[in-house]
């Protein structure tokens, strides 16, 4: 019997202005070739596990296709317009029911300027993965997803970002 493993993720972005939710969006993402290779190499080839992941938002109209890497992401990371000094850490709980998420500890982005954002990504590893805008640290870009439409934010808006990864075996 052949087994078909499915692994996928969903981003949930919630934008708050003066404490009131002004929009929410859920988007699917694409796993990059770099991310899939990292998963396979950690599980089956004794590669070093990345223990801390970071969430990023991007500000260019970019549609991920899987060829992107940490060094050449394809997106332009939103960094100067965000108050936080570093990329927000993805703090996940242990997996249950074939799913893992940071819903209990969402990544928070506080804006200090008007900006248009288009999507989100998850990065980790290398020498400077927590540094906003870093592409030289040798890290891994595991997933990226584009919003259905661009999203405008203004000074003091807050985006809470949740990422949930699920896996399933569609054995035949």
C-alpha positions in Angstrom: 0.0 0.0 0.0 1.3 3.4 -1.0 1.3 6.3 1.5 1.0 9.9 0.6 2.1 12.4 3.2 0.5 15.8 3.2 2.0 18.7 5.1 0.6 22.2 4.9 0.2 25.4 6.8 -2.3 28.2 7.4 -1.5 31.7 8.4 -4.0 33.7 10.4 -3.3 37.5 10.5 -5.4 39.8 12.7 -5.0 43.5 12.5 -5.9 45.8 15.4 -6.3 49.5 15.4 -6.6 51.2 18.8 -7.6 47.8 20.3 -10.3 47.1 17.8 -10.0 44.3 15.2 -10.2 45.9 11.7 -9.5 42.8 9.6 -8.6 39.2 9.8 -7.3 36.9 7.1 -6.4 33.2 6.8 -4.1 32.1 4.0 -2.5 28.9 2.9 1.2 28.9 2.1 3.7 27.2 0.0 6.5 25.1 1.4 9.8 26.1 -0.2 12.1 23.5 -1.7 14.6 24.7 0.9 12.1 24.1 3.7 11.1 20.6 2.5 14.7 19.6 2.1 15.4 20.8 5.7 12.6 18.7 7.1 13.8 15.6 5.2 17.4 16.1 6.1 16.7 16.7 9.8 14.4 13.6 10.0 16.3 11.2 7.9 19.9 12.5 7.3 21.0 13.6 10.8 21.1 17.3 9.8 21.0 19.9 12.6 17.6 20.9 13.8 16.6 24.6 13.8 15.3 25.2 17.3 14.0 28.8 16.9 11.9 30.0 14.0 10.8 33.6 13.3 7.8 35.2 11.5 8.2 37.9 8.9 5.7 40.0 6.9 6.5 41.2 3.4 5.7 44.4 1.6 6.0 43.7 -2.1 3.4 42.1 -4.3 5.1 38.8 -4.5 3.6 35.3 -5.0 5.8 32.5 -3.5 6.4 29.6 -5.9 8.8 27.4 -3.8 12.1 28.3 -5.4 12.8 31.0 -2.8 15.5 30.6 -0.3 16.6 32.5 2.9 19.4 34.2 0.9 17.1 35.0 -2.1 13.6 35.3 -0.6 11.8 37.0 -3.5 9.9 39.1 -1.0 10.9 42.4 0.6 10.6 42.0 4.3 8.7 44.7 6.2 11.2 45.8 8.9 11.8 49.6 9.2 8.0 50.2 9.7 7.9 47.8 12.6 8.6 48.8 16.2 10.0 45.5 17.4 13.8 45.4 17.4 13.9 41.9 16.1 11.8 39.5 14.1 9.0 38.0 16.3 9.8 34.5 17.4 7.5 31.6 16.4 6.7 30.1 19.8 4.9 26.8 19.2 3.3 24.4 21.5 3.9 20.7 21.3 2.0 19.0 18.4 -1.3 17.3 19.0 -3.7 15.8 16.6 -1.0 16.0 13.8 -0.9 19.8 14.1 1.5 22.4 15.7 0.8 26.1 16.2 1.7 29.3 18.0 -1.9 30.3 18.6 -1.2 30.5 22.4 1.7 32.9 21.8 1.1 34.8 18.5 3.8 36.7 16.8 3.2 40.5 17.2 4.1 43.3 14.8 3.5 46.9 15.9 3.7 49.4 13.0 5.3 52.8 13.3 4.4 54.0 9.8 1.8 53.5 7.0 2.6 50.4 5.0 1.0 48.0 2.6 1.7 44.3 3.3 1.2 41.3 1.1 2.0 38.2 3.1 4.0 36.3 5.7 6.9 33.8 5.9 8.7 31.6 8.4 12.5 31.6 8.7 15.1 30.2 11.0 18.6 29.0 11.5 21.9 30.5 10.3 23.7 33.2 12.2 21.2 36.1 12.3 17.7 34.7 11.9 16.2 37.1 14.5 17.6 40.1 12.6 15.0 42.0 10.6 15.9 41.9 6.9 18.7 39.4 7.3 19.4 37.3 4.2 23.1 36.7 4.7 23.1 34.6 7.8 22.7 31.2 6.0 19.3 30.4 7.4 16.3 28.6 6.0 13.1 30.0 4.5 10.6 27.2 5.2 7.2 28.6 4.1 5.7 31.8 2.6 2.1 32.8 1.8 0.4 35.7 0.1 -2.7 37.4 1.3 -5.7 37.4 -1.0 -5.4 41.2 -1.4 -2.9 43.7 -0.1 -3.5 45.0 3.4 -2.9 48.6 4.4 -1.7 49.4 7.9 -1.0 52.7 9.7 1.1 53.9 12.6 0.3 52.0 15.9 -1.7 49.2 14.1 -0.8 45.7 15.5 -0.8 42.5 13.6 -1.0 39.3 15.5 0.2 36.4 13.4 -0.6 32.7 14.0 0.9 29.9 12.0 -0.5 26.3 12.1 1.3 23.4 10.5 -0.7 20.1 9.9 0.3 16.8 8.6 -1.8 13.8 7.3 -1.2 10.5 5.8 -3.5 9.9 2.8 -2.7 6.2 2.4 -4.2 4.5 -0.5 
